[in-house]
Amino acid sequence: MTETKKPYHHGDLREKLLNAATHLIADGGVDNLSIRKLADKVGASRTAPYHHFKDKNALLCAIAEQGFIQQNQLIKSISVQQETLSAHVLFENYVLTYIRFANENSETYDLMYGRDIWKTGTPTESLQAISKRCFKRWLDWVAVLQEQGLFDSEQPTLRIAQSSWAALHGLCRLFNDGVYINQDDVDEIAKTTIEMLVKKPLSPTNTPC
């Protein structure tokens, strides 16, 4: 008995392929994904995916792009609340949201920042562009937080953006790679990291002479 292919609308095939590919790597990693398996999953012909992705590398890059789009939306949705929330609360909300995103979408996160694309693969021009835009949005927001006194105004904004992102990425890698698996401690570790990153207000005991 042959498997009946599910009908699809050609106009939304690319989106269906991306969604199905994301689920495949979430279930079994990059090795679980192939163009042939993907076509079967969405009920398309074996050659149909090649009309949208020339090879597996292009497909992986497209999945990573989706991840950056989601990440951009996270920064935007939180940063627009600056009229009602303090800089510290905004930053804390973002850090916790970023780590949860990486944890809940670990395989996509690995593609966004991992060696499968950036070292052993070939990042597409569109992926390189969106990753740069994502960091630029982060850099711009860090500049705003710096103006609001959350970060040391004497430090270069670029270095603050790089260092704070490196700290977040490091935490995500520890959890995603299974080095540290106690999920109950995620938020507390993240909050401690925030306290280490932000500028501390001067107190009578640390006021300079």
N, C-alpha and C positions, 0 to 999 in steps of 0.2 A: 504494500500500500504506500503510495507516494504522498508526501506532505503537501497539503494544499497551501499555496502561497497566498498571503493576505494582500488584498488590493491596496494600492497606495495612490495618492495624487501626486503627479510628477512635480508640481510646484512646491510641495513641501517635503520632497524626498531628502534634500540636504539636511534639513532640521531633524527629520526622523533618523537619518544616519548618525548624526552627531549625538542625539539623545541615546540611541541604542549603543553606540560605541562607548559613551561615557558609562553606561550601565555594565557593559562587558568588562571594562578595565576595573570598575569598582568591585566586580565579583571575583576577578582573577588576575588583575594586573595587566600590564601591557602585553605580556606573552599570551594572554587570553583573547587578544584582538587580532583578527585577520580580516582582510577585505572580503574574502569568501564567506566567513562566518557572519560577518556583518550583513552582507546581502541576504543571506538566508534568514537572519533574524527579523529583518524588516519586510521580507517577502518580495524582494526585488531580484532582478536577474543578476548573475555573477558579474556582469560588466557595468551595471548601472552605477555603482559607487565611483567608478573611474571618471564619470562625467563631472563629478564634483571634487574628487580628490585623486590626484595623479598617482599617489602611492600611500603606503602606510605612514610615512613620515609626515606627509601633508595632512593626513587625517589627525595624527597626534597633535600637530601644531594647531589645527582648528579647534580641537578640544581644549588645548591650553588657552587659546584666545578667548573661548567662552568663560574660562575661569577668571581671566583678567577682567572681562566685562563685569562679571559678578563682583569681583573685588573692587573695581572702580565704583560700582553702585553702592557698596558698603561704605566706602569713604565718603561718598557724596551724601548718602542718607544720614550719616552721623554728623558730618561737618555742618550741614545746614541747620542743625539745632543749636548753633552757637549763640543765638539770640536769647535762648531760654535756659541753657545749661552752662555751668562753669567750664573753663578750659580743662581742668583736671578731670571732671566727670566725663566730658566728651572723649578725652584721650583714653580713659579707662574703658569706656564703652567700646571704643574702637578696638583696643587691644584684645579684650575678651571676645569680641565678635570675630576678629581676624583669626584667633586661635581656634575658635569653634568651627569657622569655615574650613580651615586647613584640616581639622580633625574629621569633620563630617564628609569632606571631599578629598580624602587623602591622596587617592590616585591621580585626580586632576591636579591637585597641588604639586604633586611630584613632577608632573609634566610641565607645569608652569615654571618651575625653578630647578628641575633635575637634569641629570646628565643624558637621559634618553633623547632629549632634543638639543640641549645647549652644548653638549660635549661629543656624544657619539652620533647624534643626528645632525640635521641642518635646519635651523630655525628659518621659517619663511619671512619675507619682508613684512608682511602684515602682522605677524607675531612679534617681530622685533619692534615694530612701530607701536603696537598697543602696550607692550611691556614698558616701553619708555614713557608713554603717556601716563601709565599707571603710576610710575615712580614720580613723574613730574607733578601729578595731582597730590601725591603724598608730600612731596617737597614743598609745594605751595601751602598746604595745610599746616605743615610744621612751621613755616614762616609766620603764619597767623598765630599759632599757639605760642611761638617765641615772642611775638609782639605783645601777647597777653600775659607774658611773664611766666609761662609754664616751663620754658627752657632758658638756659643761660644766654642772655643777649650778646655776650662777648664771644660765644662760640660760633663758628661758621654754620649757617643753616644747613648747607649740604652735608657737613660732617654729622650734625645731629640727626638728620634724616637717614643717613646711611647707618649710623650706629644704632639708632632705635629700631630700624627695620631689621638689622642683623640680629638684634636681641630677640625680636619676635620670631624671625625665621628659625633661629636656633632652638627656641622652645618648641616650635612646631615640629622640627626634625626629631627632637628627642622623643616626643610622643608618637609621631607617625612611624618612626623606625623601630619602636618598641624598646628603646633604651630605658625609658621611664614610662611605666604602664599604669600607674595609679591615677586614674582619671579623676578621682575625688579631689585631688590636690591641684588640678589644673588652674582653677580660678585663683586660688591663693598664691600659687607660684607667679602667675601673671601679675597680680596686684603688687606683689613684692618687687617684681621687675620694674613695674611702673614707678614705684617709690624710689628706686635706684636711678631711674632715668631723669625724672623731673627735677627742676630746680627747687631746692629747699629754701623756705623763707628764713631770713636771719632771725636768730633768737638772742636773748641776752648772753647766752653761753658761747655763741659762735660769732658775735659781732666783732668785726676786725677793729684793731686799735687805730 
